[in-house]
Amino acid sequence: MNDPAIDNTLTLESVQEQFESWRLSRTKRGPIPEILWEAAVKLCLVHPRTRVCRILRLFFPDLKRRLSTAKTTPVHTCQLAGVNPLDCLTWLLKNGQTLAQSPDSFLPWNYGALTS
């Protein structure tokens, strides 16, 4: 089986379809392919871990272990969102008061809408 391609526009539904396709096409029990684990970890940047586990039918401690070793720096999160990390972090420094008023509204994937 060919591994499904992962792009920057991951959705919970698309990764769920990839997991289901893998589950239907495997011939025996085996480990989940790394590319699917990577997709699940990336989804945890924008969705609660419990929801990702429930939708993808993953064992929570396995995903938690993967998350603990994943790169989750602000720069890496910006890169996953397709945003220039330097521009994003510079905007954060210049707009600290705006950010302090509503920190939940700023996420790297919202950066384009905030700066427009």
NUSEFI-625672 format. One record per residue (C-alpha): residue number from 1; residue in one letter; x, y, z. Coordinates in Angstrom, 1 decimal. Layout:
{lovo->NUM&sevex->A&u->X&v->Y&w->Z};
...
# end
This chain:
{lovo->1&sevex->M&u->0.0&v->0.0&w->0.0};
{lovo->2&sevex->N&u->1.2&v->3.5&w->-0.8};
{lovo->3&sevex->D&u->1.4&v->5.8&w->2.2};
{lovo->4&sevex->P&u->-1.1&v->8.7&w->1.9};
{lovo->5&sevex->A&u->0.4&v->12.0&w->1.2};
{lovo->6&sevex->I&u->0.1&v->14.6&w->3.9};
{lovo->7&sevex->D&u->-0.1&v->18.3&w->3.0};
{lovo->8&sevex->N&u->-0.4&v->21.5&w->5.0};
{lovo->9&sevex->T&u->-4.2&v->21.5&w->4.8};
{lovo->10&sevex->L&u->-4.9&v->18.6&w->7.1};
{lovo->11&sevex->T&u->-8.4&v->18.2&w->8.4};
{lovo->12&sevex->L&u->-9.7&v->15.8&w->10.9};
{lovo->13&sevex->E&u->-12.0&v->14.3&w->8.3};
{lovo->14&sevex->S&u->-9.3&v->13.8&w->5.7};
{lovo->15&sevex->V&u->-7.0&v->12.1&w->8.2};
{lovo->16&sevex->Q&u->-9.9&v->10.0&w->9.5};
{lovo->17&sevex->E&u->-10.4&v->8.8&w->5.9};
{lovo->18&sevex->Q&u->-6.7&v->8.0&w->5.6};
{lovo->19&sevex->F&u->-6.9&v->5.9&w->8.8};
{lovo->20&sevex->E&u->-10.0&v->4.1&w->7.6};
{lovo->21&sevex->S&u->-8.4&v->3.4&w->4.2};
{lovo->22&sevex->W&u->-5.3&v->2.0&w->5.9};
{lovo->23&sevex->R&u->-7.4&v->-0.1&w->8.3};
{lovo->24&sevex->L&u->-9.4&v->-1.6&w->5.4};
{lovo->25&sevex->S&u->-6.4&v->-2.3&w->3.2};
{lovo->26&sevex->R&u->-4.1&v->-4.0&w->5.7};
{lovo->27&sevex->T&u->-3.9&v->-7.7&w->5.7};
{lovo->28&sevex->K&u->-3.0&v->-8.3&w->9.3};
{lovo->29&sevex->R&u->-2.5&v->-6.4&w->12.5};
{lovo->30&sevex->G&u->0.5&v->-4.2&w->12.4};
{lovo->31&sevex->P&u->1.8&v->-0.8&w->13.5};
{lovo->32&sevex->I&u->0.2&v->2.4&w->12.3};
{lovo->33&sevex->P&u->2.4&v->3.9&w->9.5};
{lovo->34&sevex->E&u->4.6&v->6.8&w->10.6};
{lovo->35&sevex->I&u->2.9&v->9.2&w->8.1};
{lovo->36&sevex->L&u->-0.4&v->8.6&w->9.8};
{lovo->37&sevex->W&u->1.0&v->9.2&w->13.3};
{lovo->38&sevex->E&u->2.6&v->12.5&w->12.0};
{lovo->39&sevex->A&u->-0.8&v->13.6&w->10.7};
{lovo->40&sevex->A&u->-2.5&v->12.7&w->14.1};
{lovo->41&sevex->V&u->0.2&v->14.7&w->16.0};
{lovo->42&sevex->K&u->-0.2&v->17.7&w->13.7};
{lovo->43&sevex->L&u->-4.0&v->17.6&w->14.2};
{lovo->44&sevex->C&u->-3.4&v->17.9&w->18.0};
{lovo->45&sevex->L&u->-2.0&v->21.4&w->17.3};
{lovo->46&sevex->V&u->-5.5&v->22.6&w->16.4};
{lovo->47&sevex->H&u->-7.9&v->20.0&w->18.0};
{lovo->48&sevex->P&u->-8.1&v->18.6&w->21.5};
{lovo->49&sevex->R&u->-6.2&v->15.4&w->21.9};
{lovo->50&sevex->T&u->-9.2&v->13.5&w->23.2};
{lovo->51&sevex->R&u->-11.2&v->14.4&w->20.1};
{lovo->52&sevex->V&u->-8.4&v->13.3&w->17.8};
{lovo->53&sevex->C&u->-8.1&v->10.0&w->19.6};
{lovo->54&sevex->R&u->-11.8&v->9.4&w->19.5};
{lovo->55&sevex->I&u->-12.3&v->10.3&w->15.8};
{lovo->56&sevex->L&u->-9.2&v->8.4&w->14.6};
{lovo->57&sevex->R&u->-9.7&v->5.5&w->17.1};
{lovo->58&sevex->L&u->-6.3&v->5.8&w->18.7};
{lovo->59&sevex->F&u->-5.1&v->4.7&w->22.1};
{lovo->60&sevex->F&u->-4.6&v->8.0&w->24.1};
{lovo->61&sevex->P&u->-1.3&v->7.0&w->25.8};
{lovo->62&sevex->D&u->0.2&v->6.2&w->22.4};
{lovo->63&sevex->L&u->-0.7&v->9.6&w->21.0};
{lovo->64&sevex->K&u->0.4&v->11.3&w->24.2};
{lovo->65&sevex->R&u->3.8&v->9.6&w->24.0};
{lovo->66&sevex->R&u->4.2&v->10.8&w->20.3};
{lovo->67&sevex->L&u->3.2&v->14.3&w->21.3};
{lovo->68&sevex->S&u->5.8&v->14.5&w->24.1};
{lovo->69&sevex->T&u->8.5&v->13.8&w->21.6};
{lovo->70&sevex->A&u->7.1&v->16.0&w->18.8};
{lovo->71&sevex->K&u->8.6&v->19.4&w->17.9};
{lovo->72&sevex->T&u->6.0&v->21.9&w->19.1};
{lovo->73&sevex->T&u->8.0&v->25.1&w->19.1};
{lovo->74&sevex->P&u->6.3&v->28.4&w->18.0};
{lovo->75&sevex->V&u->8.6&v->28.4&w->14.9};
{lovo->76&sevex->H&u->7.6&v->24.8&w->14.0};
{lovo->77&sevex->T&u->3.9&v->25.6&w->14.5};
{lovo->78&sevex->C&u->4.2&v->28.6&w->12.2};
{lovo->79&sevex->Q&u->5.9&v->26.4&w->9.6};
{lovo->80&sevex->L&u->3.0&v->23.9&w->9.8};
{lovo->81&sevex->A&u->0.5&v->26.7&w->9.3};
{lovo->82&sevex->G&u->2.4&v->28.0&w->6.2};
{lovo->83&sevex->V&u->3.4&v->31.2&w->7.9};
{lovo->84&sevex->N&u->6.7&v->32.9&w->7.9};
{lovo->85&sevex->P&u->7.9&v->32.5&w->11.6};
{lovo->86&sevex->L&u->9.9&v->35.7&w->11.7};
{lovo->87&sevex->D&u->7.0&v->37.8&w->10.5};
{lovo->88&sevex->C&u->4.6&v->36.1&w->12.9};
{lovo->89&sevex->L&u->6.9&v->36.5&w->15.9};
{lovo->90&sevex->T&u->7.7&v->40.1&w->15.0};
{lovo->91&sevex->W&u->3.9&v->40.8&w->14.8};
{lovo->92&sevex->L&u->3.5&v->39.2&w->18.3};
{lovo->93&sevex->L&u->6.2&v->41.5&w->19.7};
{lovo->94&sevex->K&u->4.7&v->44.6&w->18.2};
{lovo->95&sevex->N&u->1.1&v->43.8&w->19.1};
{lovo->96&sevex->G&u->1.6&v->42.6&w->22.7};
{lovo->97&sevex->Q&u->-1.3&v->44.6&w->24.1};
{lovo->98&sevex->T&u->-3.8&v->43.3&w->21.5};
{lovo->99&sevex->L&u->-2.6&v->39.8&w->22.1};
{lovo->100&sevex->A&u->-2.9&v->40.2&w->25.9};
{lovo->101&sevex->Q&u->-6.6&v->41.2&w->25.5};
{lovo->102&sevex->S&u->-7.6&v->38.1&w->23.6};
{lovo->103&sevex->P&u->-4.7&v->35.5&w->23.4};
{lovo->104&sevex->D&u->-7.1&v->32.8&w->22.3};
{lovo->105&sevex->S&u->-7.8&v->34.7&w->19.0};
{lovo->106&sevex->F&u->-4.2&v->34.6&w->17.9};
{lovo->107&sevex->L&u->-2.9&v->31.4&w->16.5};
{lovo->108&sevex->P&u->-0.4&v->31.0&w->13.7};
{lovo->109&sevex->W&u->-3.0&v->29.8&w->11.2};
{lovo->110&sevex->N&u->-5.0&v->33.0&w->11.9};
{lovo->111&sevex->Y&u->-2.0&v->35.2&w->11.3};
{lovo->112&sevex->G&u->-3.1&v->36.2&w->7.8};
{lovo->113&sevex->A&u->-6.5&v->37.4&w->8.9};
{lovo->114&sevex->L&u->-5.1&v->39.3&w->11.8};
{lovo->115&sevex->T&u->-2.6&v->41.2&w->9.7};
{lovo->116&sevex->S&u->-4.9&v->42.1&w->6.8};
# end
